[in-house]
């Protein structure tokens, strides 16, 4: 039996569909299922048992012998949330409880960390354990993820295999419920459909032209493929970057979205809001050598191919993966 947390969310629901496509449905799904906006993410998918997030550990303590693996995706991911206590409860303490139980009962654990742990990139974007203590995330969400990574690396008692995945800029189907926190592709698609144009943040740094800020955009289906690989090839435990390894500009992203909508690009630039301007990242790019060295050989979906698939198969039809 596999435990999958955050199942009603964006990445978790895509992972459940991946498991279903691999003919696995003996899955215990965990989330706050009272949030109706996320209901369609798990509709028509196959699973064995649905458990509310707050009730999960009671179940786990009674049924740990039946659990073969935990995929812990569930987290509070809102980077605009400033209540540190929310992140401490949902991201840090909840993850600690998951780790301790997996370590106690010998259950492999794959969990979601984040590239937000890298902050402004002062120490680069290498998934090197030696730099984790030095990292300075730019928001409470990133801090909560890095705090757990630091705690995990200090633990003498560990699950038999564990992997903390530092997701970079993820986009793709099943993010309809995310509102402001949905991907730039999601927002660009809706802007273009409603106005015929897209608005991007202007650069406020002389070394970057407008729209040429860079991000490592990774398709959510690729995340599911990596998790599937780690489930089946439990190599070296540790933190792993999960991006494409190639940064692309927001202009590239906008042009790819227009192309997927069969429209000519019309792009305008607006000032980056002052409340986030000093924390805005101009470059992120995952160093993917560690995951490749662990044996993952599949190519990552290009930005153009990912956006085309996302727009044509899902956004334009309002469909789910």
ROVO-272150 format. One record per residue (C-alpha): z, x, y. Coordinates in steps of 0.2 Angstrom, whole numbers, plus 5000, padded with zeros to 4 digits. Layout:
<zalums>
ZXY;...
</zalums>
This chain:
<zalums>
500050005000;499550065017;500550025033;499550015049;500449985066;499649925082;498349835071;498049695084;497549825097;495949915100;496050065089;497149985076;495949845073;494449955071;495450055058;495849895049;494049855048;493650035042;494850015028;494149845024;492349925023;493050045011;493649895000;495549925005;496449765009;498249815002;498749845020;500349795029;499849765047;501149785061;501049735079;501749615092;500749465086;501349345099;500049415111;498649285109;497349395119;497349515104;497149385090;495349395088;495449585084;496249545067;495349375064;494349375048;494949545042;495849565026;497649625024;499149595012;500549565024;500849535043;502449595051;503149585068;503449755076;505349715079;505549665061;504549805053;505949935049;507049805040;505549775029;505149955027;506950005022;506749875007;504949915002;504750105006;504450134987;502850034988;502150125004;500850265000;500450305018;500850255036;499550255050;500550235066;499350185080;500550065089;501150115106;501250055124;499650135132;499750075150;499550225161;500050125176;501750075169;503150165178;504650095168;505050255158;506250145147;504850045140;503950205134;505550275127;505850125116;504150085111;503350255110;504650385108;506150305098;505050195088;504050345082;505550445078;506150305067;504450305058;504450485056;506250495049;505850365036;504250445031;505150615029;506550535019;505450445007;504050575006;502750465014;501250545023;501150495041;499650495053;500050445071;499250425088;499650555101;498550575116;497550695127;498650625141;499850755135;498750885143;499150835161;497950915173;497351035160;498351185167;498551255149;496851195143;496451075130;496851165114;497851085100;498951235099;500751205095;501351345105;500851265122;501651095118;503351135126;502351195142;501251035145;501550935160;500850755158;500450665174;501250495169;502550415159;501450365145;500850545143;502650605144;503150485130;501750555119;502150735123;504050705120;503750645103;502550785099;503850905104;505250815094;504150815079;503750995080;505651035080;506050935064;506451035049;506350875038;504550825038;503350695029;502450785015;500850775026;500750725044;499450735058;499750685077;498050645084;497750685102;496450545107;495350585122;494350455131;494050315118;492850175120;492050045109;492249875102;493849765101;494549815118;494249645126;496149625129;496449785138;496049725156;496249865168;496549995154;494949955145;493650095145;492450145159;491050085149;491849915147;492049895166;490349965170;489449835158;490349695167;490049765184;488149785180;488049615172;488849525187;488149635202;486649735195;487549895200;489050005195;490350085206;491050255202;492450355210;491850475223;492350655221;493750715232;493550905227;492251015234;491851095217;491350925210;489850815216;490050625216;489950555199;490050725190;491850725186;491850755167;492750675152;492650695133;492150515129;492350475110;491750325101;493150225092;492150215076;492250405075;494150395077;494250285061;493150415052;494350555056;495850455051;494950405035;494550595031;496450645034;497050505023;495950575009;496050765013;497850805017;497550985023;498651065036;499950965045;500050965063;499350905080;497450885081;496250855095;495150705093;493650705105;491850755103;492150925110;490850905123;491250835141;490050725149;489950655167;490250485173;488450485179;487950505161;489050365156;488350245169;486550295166;486850265147;487550095150;486050045161;484850105148;485850005134;485649845145;483749885148;484049905167;483650035180;485250125187;485950065203;487550175207;488650165221;490250275225;491950225231;493450325236;494650355222;496250245226;497550345235;498950295222;498050385208;497050515218;498250665216;498450625197;496550605194;495850715181;494150805185;493850875168;494450855150;493650925134;494350935117;494351095108;493851035091;493951195081;495551155072;494950985065;493351075060;494351215051;495251075042;493651025034;493050885044;491150905045;490350745052;489450745068;490250645083;489250505090;488350555106;488750465122;487050385123;487150325105;488850265106;488650165122;487050095115;487850035099;489349965109;488349875122;486949805111;487949755096;489649705104;489849685123;488149595126;488649475111;490449465114;490749515096;492049615087;492049755075;
</zalums>
